[in-house]
Amino acid sequence: MPDATAALTELRSACAEVDHDWADSLPGESIEAEHDVRAMSGDGLVRVTESLAELERRVQALQTKCAAELARRARMGGDDDVARRHGYASPARLIASVTGGRFSDAAKLVAVGEATAVRASFTGEVLPARHPHLAAGLESGSLCVDAAETIRRFLDGIAFRADRTELGEAERFLVERAPLVGVDGLTRLVKQLQARLDPDGVKPREDELRSQRGLRIWEDRAGMIQLQGAFDPANGAPIKLAVEALVSAELHRARDAKRGFGASADDEHARTDAEHDASGEPDAIFGEQRTIAQMNADALADIARLSLGAKQAPAALRQATVVARIDAESLVGGQGHATIDGIDQPISVATVRELAMSAGISPLLLDHRSEPLELGRAARLFTAAQKLALVERDGGCAWPACNRPPSHTQAHHIRWWKRHRGRTDIGNGIMLCSHHHHRVHDDGWVITVRDAQTWFTPPVHLDPQQRPRPGNRRLWSARTATSAVAAVAQEAAA
């Protein structure tokens, strides 16, 4: 290759990797794309998908460099303004046109490109990029543009209110975590870091969200009652949890209408006869036909009916509690912030004090244990106090990198209640969502708990070396770290 394309070495390497993985995944010769992917093994298809993603990130990194240069020349004006010479109002408009994509995506390329490009001083001295860790992540091919833009927006938005050293550590930490947690996970980390790096901004941000709350109810031309609403965290949490609790109960009922995973003959006899035909098989007429959106609507209607005069709420709703978490020092001193289970946005100390006075809200002081958490073989089901303790340890689903919140999980015995005679103790409990609960049992994963950290050991067919993977841990318990960034990093990296 000529020296003029030396800058494309990494791109060519990524292309070669795609070519190698594609060929290696085929049982025979390559014919055409659709035929090839159908012929690939499952593992081969995954490898090809990964190498294509690497190639895409390499291309995006080069696009950001081109976008940054177009933006630099646009600032110079005159004949240097390439975008205007070609008839476009801005570099982003030019990029959107030539790529055939959205203007917002082109604007991301420009913003990320400028934030990660080297700069020049007034004397001509070359200066490092405004966000050097971000630039290194793009250069290495570990970051996609969407993740880079999420990090850039956070860094630029808090730059004037945070310590420079801690901001640099936050940038490094987010760049390291981005490949593991994805853009959705980054958004959650950013909210936690924002609260820790700018504690004085928690209440103003919360007030801003509260000022934007609203609910419109109207009847449309077809006769449907339409609802359109937005709620701040404190007001939205009980609505969200109540609907999820009722829908979850309905989904479990529909699942249990069939002989589900781990069901015994005794469990079958315990089911309602009306849901089975004469042969004892599940009657299809009772199968759940509603969409999740329809179930959400029905749940909200049920809650409204209950509030209009029902004397007793459904068991699933009675057992649901909105949990606001705050350490005792913050609650007493009035400094810091709190979180609500299932809600990413942190809330202020003033608001958690208000919540503690409301019915159905449980403040959980992180140094408080008022109920026995070890039941042994005396009870099969974990108590509400045990579940709170498990959520405190696992955050939500303990499966590595799973983002499902506590409301989407259940407490399960690590050593099974029947097969292993497992005890209903905190050390034998774990919070798992339904999907990963089945993964554990179907694939044969082994779970252990050491020093309040869950570990997942895969079966031999998934990892011949059987390297244990650390399970999720709750970010909040990192409050003892010496700096705000270290606090979040400690738990996310554990």
C-alpha positions, -999 to 999 in steps of 0.1 A, spaced: 0 0 0 13 35 -7 25 57 22 -4 81 15 -28 57 31 -7 49 61 -35 65 82 -58 38 71 -37 9 85 -62 2 113 -91 3 90 -75 -21 66 -67 -44 96 -104 -43 106 -114 -51 70 -90 -81 70 -105 -93 103 -140 -92 88 -128 -112 58 -111 -138 80 -140 -142 103 -165 -144 74 -145 -171 56 -138 -190 89 -175 -191 97 -185 -208 64 -186 -246 60 -178 -242 23 -171 -215 -3 -186 -180 -2 -214 -175 -27 -233 -143 -18 -241 -125 15 -276 -138 22 -266 -174 14 -234 -171 35 -250 -158 67 -276 -185 65 -249 -211 63 -228 -197 92 -228 -214 126 -242 -195 155 -207 -188 170 -195 -178 135 -223 -154 130 -215 -137 164 -178 -134 154 -187 -118 121 -212 -94 138 -184 -84 163 -158 -78 136 -183 -58 115 -190 -36 145 -153 -30 150 -150 -20 113 -180 4 117 -164 20 148 -131 25 128 -151 41 99 -169 64 124 -136 75 140 -123 86 105 -156 103 99 -153 124 130 -118 135 119 -132 146 85 -161 163 103 -138 182 126 -117 195 97 -148 206 78 -159 225 109 -124 241 113 -124 253 78 -160 266 81 -148 288 110 -120 302 88 -146 314 63 -140 325 27 -127 300 2 -117 277 31 -154 271 40 -158 239 20 -195 234 31 -206 268 18 -187 265 -14 -206 233 -21 -239 250 -13 -245 238 23 -253 261 53 -231 241 76 -207 211 77 -234 191 94 -257 198 64 -230 187 40 -223 155 59 -260 146 62 -264 150 25 -235 129 14 -242 102 39 -280 102 33 -285 101 71 -301 123 97 -289 158 104 -287 149 141 -263 121 133 -242 144 112 -242 170 140 -229 142 164 -200 136 141 -191 173 141 -195 177 179 -174 146 187 -149 154 160 -142 189 174 -141 176 210 -114 149 201 -93 168 175 -59 182 183 -59 220 186 -35 249 178 -27 278 201 -24 314 190 13 308 186 8 277 164 17 253 192 -1 219 189 -24 213 219 -40 180 229 -77 173 223 -102 189 246 -112 154 258 -80 132 253 -94 100 269 -124 103 245 -100 108 216 -80 77 226 -112 56 228 -122 66 193 -87 60 180 -86 25 195 -119 15 180 -135 8 213 -161 37 212 -189 43 188 -200 78 180 -232 75 200 -213 65 232 -187 92 225 -214 119 221 -231 108 254 -198 112 272 -190 145 255 -224 161 263 -220 152 299 -184 165 302 -192 198 285 -224 203 304 -207 200 338 -173 214 330 -178 247 348 -192 232 380 -169 202 386 -133 198 398 -110 195 368 -91 165 382 -123 146 390 -137 155 356 -107 140 339 -111 108 360 -148 108 351 -139 109 314 -114 81 317 -138 60 337 -167 64 312 -145 57 282 -134 24 299 -169 14 308 -186 23 275 -177 -9 256 -191 -30 285 -223 -12 293 -233 3 260 -250 37 255 -280 29 278 -257 19 306 -236 50 300 -267 72 305 -273 57 339 -236 61 349 -237 97 337 -267 105 359 -249 91 390 -216 109 382 -235 142 376 -250 140 410 -217 132 427 -196 157 408 -222 185 411 -242 178 443 -255 214 443 -271 208 410 -292 179 420 -320 200 435 -321 225 406 -322 196 380 -350 180 400 -369 213 402 -365 217 365 -379 182 359 -408 188 383 -416 221 365 -420 201 333 -445 176 347 -479 174 332 -508 151 323 -533 157 296 -565 136 294 -589 140 265 -614 121 244 -605 118 207 -628 116 177 -630 79 179 -642 80 215 -609 68 230 -597 85 262 -562 97 255 -535 103 281 -503 121 276 -481 128 306 -446 134 319 -436 130 356 -407 139 377 -389 110 395 -407 114 428 -442 116 413 -435 91 385 -419 63 407 -451 52 424 -471 53 391 -444 33 373 -440 7 401 -477 2 406 -484 -5 369 -453 -28 367 -464 -47 397 -498 -55 383 -486 -63 348 -459 -86 363 -485 -104 383 -506 -110 351 -475 -122 332 -467 -147 360 -503 -159 360 -502 -164 322 -469 -183 325 -481 -205 353 -512 -214 333 -487 -237 315 -463 -261 331 -434 -238 335 -397 -243 343 -392 -263 374 -429 -270 380 -438 -302 399 -468 -324 397 -480 -309 430 -478 -274 414 -500 -287 385 -527 -298 408 -527 -265 426 -537 -246 395 -572 -235 388 -592 -263 370 -610 -237 350 -578 -229 331 -574 -265 319 -594 -287 295 -608 -321 303 -575 -338 295 -557 -316 321 -539 -296 294 -539 -258 295 -569 -244 277 -558 -221 249 -588 -199 254 -574 -187 287 -540 -178 272 -529 -142 275 -536 -124 243 -529 -87 253 -499 -67 243 -477 -52 270 -491 -18 261 -526 -30 266 -517 -46 299 -502 -13 310 -534 5 302 -555 -21 320 -533 -19 351 -536 19 352 -574 15 349 -574 -10 378 -554 14 400 -579 41 393 -608 19 401 -592 9 434 -587 46 443 -624 52 437 -637 29 464 -622 -6 465 -615 -17 501 -587 -41 493 -559 -38 467 -546 -68 447 -519 -87 466 -493 -78 440 -499 -41 446 -500 -44 484 -466 -60 483 -451 -34 461 -432 -6 478 -414 25 464 -380 24 481 -360 56 485 -324 50 495 -302 74 514 -274 70 539 -281 81 575 -255 109 574 -271 126 544 -306 123 558 -296 139 591 -272 165 577 -292 174 546 -263 171 522 -259 146 494 -287 129 474 -309 98 473 -322 73 447 -355 57 441 -354 20 431 -362 17 394 -356 54 387 -322 65 373 -326 102 382 -312 111 417 -334 131 440 -325 156 467 -325 151 505 -355 174 509 -376 153 485 -367 120 502 -377 135 535 -411 143 519 -414 108 506 -407 93 540 -438 110 553 -460 95 525 -480 63 526 -464 34 506 -429 49 506 -401 31 526 -369 50 533 -340 25 535 -312 37 557 -281 18 544 -267 11 579 -301 -1 593 -311 -37 598 -342 -41 620 -355 -76 609 -338 -110 610 -325 -118 575 -318 -155 580 -348 -179 579 -330 -212 572 -356 -239 562 -384 -222 583 -398 -204 552 -395 -209 515 -402 -174 503 -378 -145 510 -393 -117 532 -397 -81 521 -367 -72 544 -346 -99 528 -354 -87 493 -345 -51 503 -311 -64 516 -305 -84 484 -315 -54 462 -290 -33 483 -263 -58 474 -272 -66 437 -289 -33 426 -313 -51 404 -307 -82 384 -273 -95 395 -264 -110 361 -233 -92 347 -242 -61 327 -280 -67 330 -298 -33 335 -331 -46 347 -342 -27 378 -354 -42 411 -390 -41 400 -382 -66 372 -364 -91 394 -373 -117 420 -353 -133 449 -341 -168 440 -323 -195 460 -288 -201 448 -290 -236 461 -325 -247 451 -351 -250 478 -362 -286 468 -333 -301 449 -305 -289 472 -325 -283 504 -313 -247 501 -319 -222 530 -339 -190 528 -309 -169 539 -293 -138 525 -262 -157 516 -282 -181 496 -303 -155 478 -298 -135 446 -319 -111 426 -324 -122 390 -348 -112 362 -368 -140 347 -347 -143 315 -314 -147 334 -329 -170 360 -336 -194 332 -302 -188 317 -286 -198 350 -306 -231 352 -308 -240 315 -271 -234 308 -257 -247 341 -241 -215 355 -227 -218 391 -234 -188 414 -213 -181 445 -212 -151 469 -180 -140 485 -177 -108 506 -211 -95 494 -200 -99 458 -219 -124 435 -198 -144 410 -211 -163 379 -191 -192 367 -201 -204 332 -203 -240 322 -175 -257 302 -194 -255 269 -195 -217 271 -160 -211 286 -136 -241 288 -116 -222 314 -147 -214 335 -135 -180 345 -159 -165 371 -176 -132 361 -184 -106 388 -222 -100 391 -237 -65 393 -234 -45 425 -254 -15 436 -236 18 427 -249 34 459 -228 14 483 -197 31 469 -203 62 491 -172 55 512 -148 61 482 -124 90 485 -137 109 455 -169 111 436 -156 94 405 -139 67 424 -172 60 442 -190 52 410 -160 35 394 -155 12 423 -189 -4 420 -191 -5 383 -157 -21 379 -164 -47 407 
